[in-house]
Amino acid sequence: MCEWQHHIFVYNQEMKNLLDTSDIEIKLTVIKAIGNAGLVEFIPDVERIIKDMSQPISVRSQGVYALRRIAPIAPKVVSIN
């Protein structure tokens, strides 16, 4: 694994860890960053959050907005069910 690949791997792992935090503000910020950056690799994670009824509505709706920003980049990956 090249040095830059290792950095990307570590970055992705840290983002996934932050998505699992109980701190709502951090979770909202991470979801916004995913949508703004168009990080297609996080689509399954964002979809999981949207479908999780135990998540606050603010978190779930931010997930929807993030997917709306990612959808033009990967329209076949973003599910609409």
C-alpha positions in Angstrom: 0.0 0.0 0.0 1.4 3.4 -1.0 1.7 6.2 1.5 -1.2 8.1 0.0 -3.4 5.0 -0.1 -2.7 4.5 3.6 -3.7 8.1 4.3 -7.0 7.7 2.5 -7.7 4.4 4.3 -7.0 6.1 7.7 -9.2 9.1 6.7 -12.1 6.9 5.7 -11.9 4.8 8.9 -11.9 8.0 11.0 -14.9 9.4 9.0 -16.8 6.1 9.7 -15.9 6.3 13.4 -17.2 9.9 13.5 -20.5 8.7 11.9 -21.0 6.3 14.8 -20.5 8.9 17.5 -23.4 9.9 19.8 -22.5 13.6 19.5 -25.2 14.9 17.1 -23.2 18.1 16.1 -20.2 16.0 15.0 -22.4 13.6 13.2 -24.2 16.4 11.3 -20.9 18.0 10.4 -19.5 14.7 9.1 -22.6 14.1 7.0 -22.5 17.6 5.6 -18.8 17.1 4.7 -19.6 13.8 2.9 -22.3 15.5 0.8 -20.2 18.5 0.1 -17.2 16.5 -1.0 -19.4 14.0 -3.0 -17.8 11.0 -1.2 -19.5 8.1 -3.1 -17.8 5.5 -0.9 -20.0 6.7 2.1 -23.3 6.2 0.4 -24.1 2.9 2.3 -23.2 4.6 5.6 -25.5 7.6 4.9 -28.3 5.3 3.7 -28.0 3.3 6.9 -28.3 6.5 9.0 -31.4 7.7 7.0 -33.2 4.4 7.5 -32.3 4.3 11.3 -35.5 5.4 13.0 -33.6 5.9 16.3 -31.6 8.8 14.7 -32.9 12.3 15.3 -34.8 13.8 12.4 -32.1 16.4 11.9 -29.5 13.8 11.3 -31.7 11.8 9.0 -32.7 14.8 7.0 -29.1 15.9 6.7 -28.3 12.5 5.3 -31.0 13.0 2.6 -29.4 16.3 1.7 -26.0 14.7 1.5 -27.3 12.0 -0.9 -29.0 14.7 -3.0 -25.5 16.2 -3.5 -23.9 12.9 -4.3 -26.6 11.6 -6.6 -25.5 13.6 -9.7 -22.0 12.0 -9.3 -23.2 8.4 -8.9 -26.9 8.2 -10.0 -26.9 4.5 -10.3 -25.5 4.0 -6.7 -27.9 6.2 -4.8 -31.1 4.3 -4.2 -34.4 6.1 -4.1 -36.5 3.4 -2.2 
